Every structure is written in C-alpha cells, then in structure tokens.
Amino acid sequence: MKTDFTEQTGIAYPIIMAPMFLVSNEAMIQSAIQTGIMGVFPTLNYRKQDELDALIKRLHLFKSEKKGSFGVNLIVQKTNPLYSSHLQICVENKVPFYITSLGSPREVIEAARSYGAKVYCDVTNITHAKKCAQLGCDGFIAVGQGAGGHAGPYAQTVLIPALRKHFHTIPVIAAGGIATGDGIAAMMALGAAGVSIGTRYIVSYEAKVSDEYKNSVLNSGMDNIVMTERLSGTPCNIINTPYAKKIGFKQNWLEKWLSNNSRTKKYFKMLVQYKGLQALEQAIKPGNYKTLWTAGQTVELVDDILSCDEITARLIKETYQSVENLNNKFKS
C-alpha cells in the first residue's frame, strides 16, 4: 500500500502500532518492524537510567533489512521532567520517526532535521495543526473522537477532510476509532495517508498487562468508554470501571484553579501527571483494585486475543477485502 506516509518512512503498510503508555514494549515493536508497519512507543515507558538508550540500539539492529520501522512518542510539555534527556538519547541514536504530544514540537523538529528523521504531531484541531505546520512538521496524527488515552473532540469524518483542506501537502494519519480493515479503508477514503491503531493491540499475547485489563477490553462495548480529567489533567478515555466511577471523572474547583493559575499550573500539572502515572502503573498489575485502564471506543470491535503478527496480518487482509467489496458495489 503506497501512500505519502509509506514513501516518507519506507515501510510496507500505512499502519502505526500506536504508542501506549505502559503497554507498548519491545516485543510489540519488533512485531511491527517484522510485519512491515511502524511501531511507536512512549519514551516514558523507559524511565530507568540507560534502558531507553539500550532499547533503541537493539531496535536498530533488529530493523536491519526488514520491511517496517520504529519510532518514539515524546510528551513535549514542560511538565515532562524526562523530555530533554529522552530527546537527547533519541537524537544521539538517530531514531527514524517521532510523534510529539501535548506541547510545541519545535525542538524535536529541529533536532530531527539534523539527520533526516520524520516528525508527526498529534493534533485535535486546525489551530494546533497550523502551529505545527508553521514549524515544519512532516505530518499530522489526527486524534479524533473515541481514541484511547488522550482523545480529540471531533469525528474523523470531519477532522481528516478539514486537515486535508487546510494543509494540502502534509500527510494525515487517522487515530481513534479504528480496529478493522473496514476502518482503515474508510480513513483512506477520507484522505488519510495511514492509520494509528492502539486498543486492538492491547489484547495481544505480547502485551504484558494483566488478564483483568485484557478481559475488560474484550468484554466492554463502546458505551463503556468514558473521558476523565483525573489522570493527567488532559481529557483521557478510559474504561468505566467501578473504581473509575468512585474517583470521578472531573477535577474539582480547587484542582481546576491550580491547573489554570499562572503561578501553580506547571507544578500542579506535574503532580497530577505523576499521580496518574503511578495509578496507571499499579492498575496494569494483576489483582490490583485500582482499575484505571485506558482504551478507545473500538473495544466494541475487539473479540479475541491474538499475537501482534496475527493482528497486523488480519488488518491488512481485511483492508484489501474491504476495498474489493467497495469496488464491487460501485461496479454493480
């Protein structure tokens, strides 16, 4: 499948295995590389000294002469205390692909240009996309309604055509609401150059999260996904578990004031994100009652546990079949 995205990155298929906090791991990224897609992981999954550097070096060795590639997701907000050190490690190791989230991508774009890496920026609206385009990003990750984790307010049927309308030459990757080949084909029809898929890969053998988490994905429907402000201060989609209901989904008046006050917002957001990180880290472990699990509305479409290789192969096969079915409808 040739698109602007595959041409830029040299991969075989325009699919990103989305970066998932505390879920993405080395085995999953290796599967992506092996099967010809792009595997991206959050650098914050590797917070111990030297482990990020060692992982990137291993992935470079694994990538040699394979059809796929890998990249990193960097939280570029000032509230990320590891941002600068992680960016330096990634640049020194010449990571080929970046996705930036929650802040200005200027520094990442400038660093990537020094050796030819590509930078795609998470965007949820035209205003943010315009700022990223002016800084010279290589593409957009259009984060729409229903995405797992941090999600946007707009449907992909509006967001993707709007981005294509305003930025004719910048490739758009659809993120949110995609778990099947039909979904991939639909996003391509809207003008996307590729898709980013996360929730489907949570329920894989390689994902080292608890069976409770995986079973919750399998047993949930789209109505079970709710948006919370309690984990990072930024709206985030999670599964509506009893514990999630107990702690609530909205910040109280004091938390909102601390989040918006010019003197306190940086430090308070750091505290909120740290506490959220700790809660999510505990939640993925077996038997933990603090069941805070991120997932997207595509839980509705996930019915089985497969290997990452099998998931990707199914997605590709379904996409070709979907396009063929559509062509047959038009012929008739």
Number of C-alpha atoms within 10 A of each C-alpha: 13 13 16 17 24 20 13 14 18 17 23 21 22 27 27 24 26 27 24 23 18 18 20 25 21 17 14 25 26 21 21 25 27 19 22 22 26 29 28 27 26 22 21 20 18 16 11 8 8 10 12 17 16 12 13 20 15 12 18 15 9 14 16 11 10 14 17 27 30 25 27 24 24 27 23 22 16 16 20 16 12 15 16 15 9 20 22 14 16 25 16 12 14 19 23 19 22 26 26 26 18 17 16 18 25 16 12 23 23 14 18 21 13 10 13 13 20 21 26 26 29 25 27 23 18 14 9 14 22 15 15 25 16 9 15 17 25 20 26 28 25 29 28 25 21 28 28 30 23 26 23 23 14 16 16 24 14 11 24 26 17 15 23 16 11 12 17 10 11 19 23 30 27 30 30 30 29 26 24 23 20 19 19 27 22 18 24 19 13 16 19 28 23 25 27 26 25 25 28 27 25 27 27 20 16 20 19 18 20 15 14 17 22 21 14 20 29 19 13 21 17 16 11 18 26 22 21 24 18 21 24 18 20 17 19 24 25 25 28 22 17 13 12 18 13 9 12 13 18 15 16 11 9 8 16 15 14 16 20 13 11 9 10 12 17 16 14 20 21 19 15 20 19 16 15 17 17 12 16 19 18 16 20 23 17 12 12 12 11 19 23 24 24 26 30 32 27 24 28 18 18 20 14 13 17 16 16 25 19 14 19 24 14 13 18 20 13 18 19 16 15 19 17 11 13 13 11 10 9 7 7 5
